[in-house]
Amino acid sequence: MATMTASGPAPTLATLSEQERADRFACLQARLTTVWEAFGADHEGESIVVVPSRELQPGGEPAAQSQAFEERLLFLLLLLREPLLRVIYVTSQPVAPAIVEYYLGLLEGVIPSHARARLHLVAAHDASARSLTTKLLERPRLLDRIRALIPDPGLCHLVPYSTTNRERDLALALGIPMYAADPRHFHHGTKSGGRALFAAAGVAHPMGVENVHSRSDAVRALAMLRAARPQLEQALVKLDEGAGGRGNALVDLRDLPVPGGPDEGRLLEQRLLSMGCEGGLSVEAFLVHLAAGGIVEERISGRELLSPSVQLRVVPDGTVEILSTHDQVLGGPSGQHYIGCRFPADPAYAGLITAEAEKVGARLAADGLVGRFALDFVVVRDDDGVWHAYAIEVNLRKGGTTHPFLTLQFLTDGAYDPAACSFTAPSGQAKHLVASDELKSPALRGFVLDDLFDTIVRHHLQFHRGRQTGVVFHMLSSLTELGCVGMTAVGDSAEEAEAIFRHAERVLIAEAEASPTSPRVTAPARMAS
């Protein structure tokens, strides 16, 4: 039934045009400044609604992986250390109670039962291969239940993973503002939009072509790159909405005739059809997805090449804040797939990429963007030891570096100093982390959660509050089905964080491999004579 207003039934989403939805959302977002200023000030009725919805990447993924990604933001349960805050966390499938208890056990100075009473877990009970927000919008009664859990809409905001028009509609349905980029900025987060933004901000980026929509477009773009740079050996074709390296493909341009020859188009098409695609996509499937848009750009190369990133946010008053810098760990067939990160990034180039990121942040803030975002770079050191940075993409979402950094921040109450390129706890002790979403081993499929927690306790792998070092695990629901788990290791130095990470990795895999490979057969009990 529609809600009644003084002038009759309130409109539903279905009755509103796109423009009406955008206008209503703009009015709703105007409340964000007040909500933001009140957040964390111990107001009765304060709450957040967390909806970690993702757009599935080309090629799909197992349901267990989708659920694990939705649980990647469970570090936000650490906000329950605020004594009056209520957290409403929504997922496709229910979160295992043992996982919830694990995160609540990380809280310091809080009675777990008190924190648990302020946590409301809501599940759509839908494991289909669609975004969580889509599932919620299909279930008005479930949205009613979520609304009923919000004690005061004037002190609540929506925390999404990424933002599309569906997240905008969800905010409208719940009647709360959203702390994230307005979907009208969505184009900035595409590969084509990012390149245009870098050009407008005067930030160096790879030579390339935007708005590529077909095989023939890609071939022409490759020919243009070769004409401008005849010695180019590799190029990347990227889907506009790819994430984490999925949606990238590598084209080999070595050993081709000089640019401009009569057979160049045919030869480039052959190379395009044999390119290596990340994310398990076939070339044919990749080209189908390319119809929605993409780019072709040179692959930056060099003797010493790294892939750092900068995380920023624009708060509701328009201020741009530098949150962190990370060195990304990449893998996959072409070295484009995000696996993990190290924090903070090397000071040798952290200041360089921060300065470039600030230029982009200023452009986005001037355009009215609010929320967290990240910029990925490639840095190359020349023969004289000078680092050069090239902006690669803008991520208008919570990426793979968000949860390790905020986990560290919540557990230590430390802060990142962009000028010093360092993170320190209130004690003055520097802190470093090494994190991965993909600690994998087939043997780990033999574990259930109790086995993992038993291993953590017996080998002292947990996070130690006193020393503020140790390990925090995440994406736990992918353990048994996929043999994969996420992990963040915290140390007082880069070397200690790396050592803690490698030790935990060795212990987990050794314990899993030591398990019996087949079920034991228990002899029948003897009958009493």
N, C-alpha and C positions, 0 to 999 in steps of 0.2 A: 504494500500500500504506500502511496506517495505521502510524504510529510506535508502537513497543512501549514500554510502561512496565512497572514491576515488577508491576503488577496486570493486565497484558494490553495490548491495543491502545489507544492514546490516542484519545479521542473526536474525531470530525470535526465541523466546523461544522454539517453537516447533521443530526447526531444531538443537537445542543444546542438547548434551547428558548431563547426570547428572554431569559427571566430568567436562565438559566444563562450565556448569553453576556454579559449585563450584569454578572453577579457575577464572572465570570472577567476581564472587562475592568477592573473596579474593582481586582482584585488586581494585574493587570498595570500599571495606572497608578500603583500604590503605589511602583513602582520608579522612577518618573520623577524624583523628588527626587534620588536618588543619581546617575542619569544626567545630570541637569541640572547638578549641582554639579561633575561630572567633565568636562563639555563644555568644550573649548577649553584643557584643561590639558595637552595633549601626551601623552595616554595612548596607548600602543601598542594598536591594535585599535579605536580610536574611529571611529564612522561614523554617517551619517544616510541614511535612505531617503526620497527625495523623490517623492511621488506627487501631481502637480498635477491631481487629478481634479475636474471640475466637473459639476454637474447642468445639463443643457442647458435654456436658457430657452424659454418658449413661443414658437412660431414657427420654432424650429430655426435652424441656421446652417450655412454651408459647412464641409466637412471641413477645409479649409485654415485657417479661422478657429479651429476647435476645436484644431487642432494648435498654432497660434500662441499661443493662451491657455495651453496646456500648457507651452509654452516660455517663458512670461512669468516663470517662477520660475528661469530659468537664471542669474540674478544670484547664486544660491546657489553657483554654481561658484567664486565669489570666496572662499568659505570654504576652498578648497584652498590658500590661503596658509598655513593651519595645516599644518605639515610631516608630521603623522602621520594626518591625517583622511582617511577614505575617503568619497566621495560616490557613492551609488547613485541614479541619476536615471532615472525610469520614464516613458515616454510611449506613446501609442497607436501612432504611427509613428516610424521612426528619425529622429533629429535629424541634419541635414546636417553633415558634418565641418567645413565652412567656418564654420558657426555656432559650433560648439564651439571651434574655433581662435580665433575672434573674442573669445570670453569669456576664454579662457585667456591671450590677449594682454593683457588688462587687469590681470593679476596683476603685482604688483611684488615683487621680491626672491625670486622663485620660478622655478626652471628649468621651462619649460613641459612638457618630457617627463616630469619628475618628478611634476608635477601631473596630467598625463594618465594616468599609470600608476595613480593613485589615484582616477580617475574611471571609473565603470562605467555605461554607458548601456544601458538595457534597454527593448526595444520589444515591445508586444503584436502588432504588425503587423495592426492592426484599426482601420480608419478609419470604422467604423459609428457612427451617431449615438446613442451611449450613453456613459455615464460611464466613465472609464478604470478606476476601481475595479471596476465591474461586469465589465469585460473581464478584469481580473486574477483575480477570484474564479472566473471560468469556466475558468481555466487552472492547475490544481494543479501541473503540471510547471514552468510558468513561475515560480510562487511558490517552488517548490523551488530553482530557480536563483537567485532573489533571496536566499533564506535562505542559500544557500551562499556568497554574496558578502559576507555580514555576518561580519566577523572575530571579533567578540565581542558577542553579543546583550546582555550586561550593560552595554555602552558604546554602545548604538545606540538611536535613536528615530526614529519615523516623522514626516515633515513633510508633511502633506496641504495641499491648497488650502482645502477646506471639509470639514465632518464630518457624516456621516450614519451610520446603523447599518452601512452598507457599509464605511465607513472603520474603524469599530470592529471589524468582522469581519476586515478586512484586517490590522489590528494583531494580532488573535488568531492569524490564520493565520501571520504572520511571527514571532510571539512577542516583539514589542518594544512598548514603550509609545509613546503618540502625544502629541506636543506640540501640542495643539489642544483645543478645547472638547469635552467628553464629549457624545455625541449626546443624552443625557438633557436637555441644556440647549437642544436644537434650537429649542424653541418660543420662546425669547427672541429668536431671530434672525428670526422671522416678523414681518410687519407687525402682526398682532394682538397677538402676544406682546410686541413692543417697546413698544407703547402701554401695555400693562398694566404693564410694567417701569418706564416713565417715571412713571406714576401712583403706583406704589409708592415710587419714589425721590423723589417730590416735584419732578420736573423738568417745566418747562413744555413742552407739546406741542400741536399743533393740535387744535381741537375735532373730534371724529369718532366713528365707530362701528366696533367691532371685530366679528370673526366673522360677516362677511357672506358668504353662500353662494349667492345667487341673484339674479336680476333683481329680483324683488319685494322681497328684503331691501335691495338697493341703492336702490330707489325710496323705501322707507320711511326709510332712513338719510338720503337727500337731503332728504326732507320734514322730518325732525327737525332737520337743520342749518339749514334755512331758517326753521323756527319759532323757533330760538334766535337766529338772526342774519339777519333779513329782507333786509338789504342785501348778503348774500353773492353775489358774482358768479361764482365758479368753485369747483368741488370736484374732488377727485381720488379715483378708484377705483383701488386698488392690490391686486394679487394678493399673497397672503401670502408666497410664495416667490420673488417677482420680485427681480432684482438689477441694479444698474447703471442703473436707470430703466426697464429692460425689464419689462413687467408693470404699468406705470402708464398710466392713461387720464384725460384731462381732460374734465370736463363743464361746459358753458357754462350758467350760471344767470341770465344777464342778460335783461332785458325779459320776465320772467315776471309773472303776476298776483300779488297779495299772497299770502303763505303761508296755507294752510288753506282755499282755495277749493275748490269742488266738482270742478273739472277738474284740480286740482294733480297727482294721481297720474298721469293720462293724459299731461299735459304733461311731467312729469318723466321718464316712461318714454320719450317721444319724444326728449328731450335725451340720455338714457342711450344710446339706440340710435344717436345721431349723435355720440357722444364720439370724441375723437381718441386712438388707442392707440399707445403707443411700441412699438418692436421689430417693426413690420410686421404686427402682428396685426389681423385684422378684428374688428369688434365681436362678431360671432357666436362666433368662436373665443375671444375674451377671456371672454365670459360662460360658455362651457363650462369654461374653466380656473377661473373664479371659484367653481365648485362645490366646489373644494378649500379655499376660504377666502380672505378678503380683508378690506379695510377701505374705508370711505368717510370722507374727512376734508376739512375746509376747505383751500383753497389759500391759504397766507399770502401777502399782497400788501403792497406798500409802494413808496414812491418810490425807495428804495435798498434792494435785497434781494440777499443773497448766500448761497452754499451751502457753508460750511466743514465740516470734519470733524475729529474727534480720534481718534488711534490710541492704544490702550492695550494692556497685557498684564497678565495675572496669572501670576506665576511660581509654581513648585510649592510654595513655602512660604506662598503666599497673599498676598504683597505685590502691590499694584496699582501699576503704573508708567505714567506718561504718556510716550509715545514721540514723538509729533509732532502738529502741527496742519497742516492743508492748506486751501487755498481750492480748491474743486472747480470745474472748467470743465464746464458742462453744455450740451447742445444737443438736437437732435431736434424733432419737431413741437410738443411742449408744453414744451420746455426741461427735460426730466427725465432725458435720457440722458447717462450719464457719458462724457466725452471725454478729460479730462485733469485736471491739477492744478498748483497753484503752492505752493511750500513755502519758508518757513513761512507760516502764515496771518497776516493783518494783526493786529499787536499791539493794534489798537483794540478787537477783540472776541475775540482768541485766549484771553486770560485768562478771559473770561466763559464761553466754551464749555468750557474746560478744567475750571473749577470744577463745571459741571453734569455733565460726563462723569465726574468723580471720584465723584459720588454714585451714578451707575449702576454704575461699576466696583466700588464697595464692595458693592453689592447682589449683583452677580454673584460676587465673591470669597467673600462669606458663603455663597453657595449652592454653593460648591465648584468653580466654573469655573476652568479653567487654560488659558492660551493667549492668542493675540493676538485683538483685536477692535477694531472702530471704531464710532463714533457719528457719524451725519450730522445736521447742523443746518441750519436756515434762520435767518439773522439779518436784522433789519430795523432801520433807524435812524429814530427819530421826528423830529419837527420841532425838538426841542430838542437834537438831536445824540446822543441816548442810544441805544445798541444794545440790542435785545431778542432773545433766543435761544429757538428752539423746536426741541426734539429731533424728528427725523423717523424714524430707524430705527437698529437695531442690526445690524451686520454681523459675524457670528461666523465670519469667514473672512479669508483674505488678499485684500484688495480692490485696487482700481486705484491706491491710494496706497502700497501696501506695497512694490512692487518699485522705484519711483523712490527712495523714502526709504532703503531698505536698500542700494541701489546706491551712493547718496551716502555712507552711513555706512561701508560696507566700503571704498570707494575713498579716503576722507579720514581715517578713524578719528576723525571728529568726533562730537559729541553735541548733543542738543537740550536746552535749559534751559527747562522749562515756566514758571518764574517770569519769565524775561526774554523768553520767546516768541521765542528765537533759537537758531540752530544755528552752532556754531563748530568749526573744525578745531583740532588741538593747537597750531598756530601762533598761535591767537587770531583768525585771519581768519574773518569771518562767511561762510557759504555759503548760497546760495539755488538753487532749481531750478524749472524749468518742464518739465512732462512731458505727453505725450499718447500714447494707444494708437492714435490714428487720424489719422496724417499720411497723407492720401489724395490720390491723383490718378490718373485713368485712364492717364496717361502712364507712371506707375511700373510698370504691368503689362508694359512693354517691357523692364524691367530683370531681369537675373538677379543672384544674389548677388555674382558677380565684378564686375558693373557698379557695384553699390552700394559695394563695398569700394574699387574704383578711384576713385570719386567722393570717398569719405571721405578717402582718402590725398592725392589731388591738391589738394583744397581745404582740407586741414588741419582736418577736422571731428572728428577723434578726440579722446578725453579726454587732456589733457596732465597727466602725473603731477606734474611740478614745480610748475606753477601751480595744479593741482587744479581746473581749469576745462575745459570742452569738452562733448562730446556722447557719450552712450552709447545705442546702438540696441538695441531689443528687438522681439519678435514678428516676427522676420525672415522666417519661413517663409510669411507672408501676402503678401509683396512681389509676387511674379510673378503669382499667381493673382488676388489681390484688389486689387492696386495700393495697398497699405496697409502701413505700418510704424510701430512705436512708437519714441519718442525721448525721452530725458531730457537736458536742457541744464542744466549747472551753471555758476554764476557767483558772483562775490564780492558781488554786490548783486542785488536783484530786477530792476533795470533791465538789468544785464549778462546775467543768465540769460535774460531775455526777448529781448534782442538776439541772443544766441547761438542761441537756438531759432529765431527768425525768419530769421536768416541761413542756417542749415542747411536750413530748410524751402524757402527761395527757391532755394538752390543745387541741392538734390535735384530739385525739380520742373523747374527750368530745364534741368538736364542731361538729364532724362528726356524733356522736350519737344523737346530738340535732336536726339534720336535720329531716324533715318530712319523715316518712317511706313509704308514698305513695303519688303520685301526688295530689295536691289540684284540686278541681273542681271549676272552675270559673262560677258563675251564668251569664246567658246571659244578655247583656245590655238591659234596657227597651227602647222600641220604643217611640220616641217623639209623643205626642198626637196631 
